[in-house]
Amino acid sequence: MTQMWTYTYFGNHTSNQFDWLRYGITGVVILITMGLLLNYLRHRNNARNRDLLVLSLLVAGLAVAIQISDIQQNYQLTNSGNSNSLIMRQFMRDVAKKKQVAPDQIAANQTSLGTGLVLKVGSAYYQVTFNNDTAITTYALTKTTLLNHKVQLIKE
């Protein structure tokens, strides 16, 4: 069975799927740190509370720094267009425009541009040939036939 990823799939996967999980973990770490701070302020003479607070502050600082780094990286990828999903969506929109079909009718057998890419445009299949430079500025579509006609479309 041949797997093909649809235009909708690339729209749903432009960012990291685990962002909310990481945000939740960071929030929990910050809440624990605030609880330890309150406990330390109530019992200032207890060295254990101070040590736990310092450890928690270090973990919270690390978690926040990782979040900031990821947010900056996602912002740069979105604005520069270097994300695989964004590039694939742009490429599929261009092919849809040239073949005069809706982008939702296009699917690809790979999640990134490269050699061996086959597109399903409507009911026809096309092999994509890219130029040899690293920028991938031109491509050619050649009508092709699949040996395995069972195609699984991955939409999400």
Secondary structure, 3 states (H helix, E strand, C coil): CEEEEEHHHHHHCCCCCCHHHHHHHHHHHHHHHHHHHHHHHHCCCCHHHHHHHHHHHHHHHHHHHHHHHHHHHHHHHHHHCCCHHHHHHHHHHHHHHHHCCCHHHEEECCCCCCCCCEEEECCEEEEEEECCCCCCCCEEEEEECCCCCCEEEECC
